[in-house]
Amino acid sequence: MAYTNEKHLDMSWDEYTYEVDIMLIAEFGEPATHEQLCDITTAYNNGVAPGDVFSAMAEAQYGNEYDDRFEGFGTWIGAAA
């Protein structure tokens, strides 16, 4: 189940973590690591949108190469978040 609304502030921690996990699994084939869960919790507490958390994690894993590969899909990824 994916959340397509912008009301991430109304999500519980479980819902928020699940959404980021689903994006990580879809893209990389693995759920969040313990370290990433700590970062997800910090982002949740600060009100960061799940899609932004995923983008930051993808960029951290692949650097600028990730942005270059998916430049044409930026709007689509943002719409899915």
C-alpha positions as CSV (number, residue, x, y, z in Angstrom):
1,M,0.0,0.0,0.0
2,A,1.5,3.3,-1.0
3,Y,0.4,6.7,0.3
4,T,-0.1,9.2,-2.4
5,N,-1.3,12.1,-0.3
6,E,0.9,15.0,0.9
7,K,-0.3,14.6,4.5
8,H,2.8,12.8,5.8
9,L,2.5,14.7,9.1
10,D,-0.7,12.6,9.8
11,M,1.2,9.3,9.4
12,S,2.1,7.2,12.4
13,W,5.8,6.2,12.7
14,D,5.0,2.7,11.4
15,E,3.2,4.1,8.3
16,Y,6.0,6.5,7.6
17,T,8.7,3.9,8.0
18,Y,6.7,1.4,5.9
19,E,6.5,3.9,3.0
20,V,10.2,4.6,3.0
21,D,10.9,0.9,3.3
22,I,8.7,0.1,0.3
23,M,10.6,2.7,-1.8
24,L,13.9,1.3,-0.7
25,I,12.8,-2.3,-1.5
26,A,11.5,-1.3,-4.9
27,E,14.6,0.5,-5.9
28,F,17.4,-1.5,-4.2
29,G,15.8,-4.8,-3.2
30,E,16.4,-4.5,0.5
31,P,14.6,-2.7,3.4
32,A,16.2,-0.1,5.5
33,T,19.2,-1.0,7.6
34,H,19.4,-0.2,11.3
35,E,21.4,3.0,10.6
36,Q,18.9,4.1,7.9
37,L,16.0,3.4,10.4
38,C,17.7,5.8,12.8
39,D,17.9,8.4,10.0
40,I,14.2,7.7,9.1
41,T,13.2,8.3,12.7
42,T,15.0,11.6,12.8
43,A,13.4,12.7,9.6
44,Y,9.9,11.6,10.9
45,N,10.4,13.6,14.0
46,N,11.4,16.7,11.9
47,G,8.5,16.4,9.6
48,V,10.4,15.5,6.4
49,A,8.4,13.9,3.6
50,P,9.0,10.2,3.0
51,G,9.9,10.8,-0.6
52,D,12.6,13.3,0.4
53,V,14.0,10.8,2.9
54,F,14.2,8.1,0.1
55,S,15.8,10.6,-2.3
56,A,18.5,11.5,0.3
57,M,19.2,7.8,1.0
58,A,19.4,7.0,-2.8
59,E,21.8,9.9,-3.3
60,A,23.9,8.8,-0.4
61,Q,24.1,5.3,-1.8
62,Y,24.8,6.2,-5.4
63,G,25.9,9.9,-5.2
64,N,25.4,12.1,-8.2
65,E,25.2,9.0,-10.5
66,Y,21.8,8.3,-9.0
67,D,20.5,11.7,-10.0
68,D,21.9,11.4,-13.5
69,R,20.3,8.0,-14.1
70,F,16.9,9.2,-13.0
71,E,16.8,12.8,-14.1
72,G,13.9,12.3,-16.4
73,F,11.9,10.5,-13.7
74,G,12.1,13.2,-11.1
75,T,8.5,14.4,-11.6
76,W,7.3,10.8,-11.6
77,I,9.1,9.8,-8.4
78,G,7.8,13.0,-6.7
79,A,4.3,12.2,-7.7
80,A,4.6,8.6,-6.4
81,A,5.7,9.8,-3.0
